[in-house]
Amino acid sequence: MGLSTVWISVVPGLTSRINPPRTVLTRFPLGRVTGPPFDRDLQATVVSAAFDALRDMSQPGTIQELSYQYPTR
């Protein structure tokens, strides 16, 4: 028995080469994988989606792209 993990990534090419067990992909800037600083609502939403993916993904190496948009100011 091991510890289940899910990776939140913003770099699809690198992610597919590393091949983590489970990945959710956001199209956010590097260093901001869950959203902008202090945007707790979006950050919590992305982390919640990652936990949902952890529960739902059954195939190793699965990459699920999340549809959230990075806010512009």
Buried (B, 14 or more C-beta within 10 A) or exposed (E): EEEEEBBBBBEEEEBBEEEBBBBBBBEBEEEBBBBBEEBEEBBEBBBEBBEEBBEEBEEEEBBBEBEBEBEEE
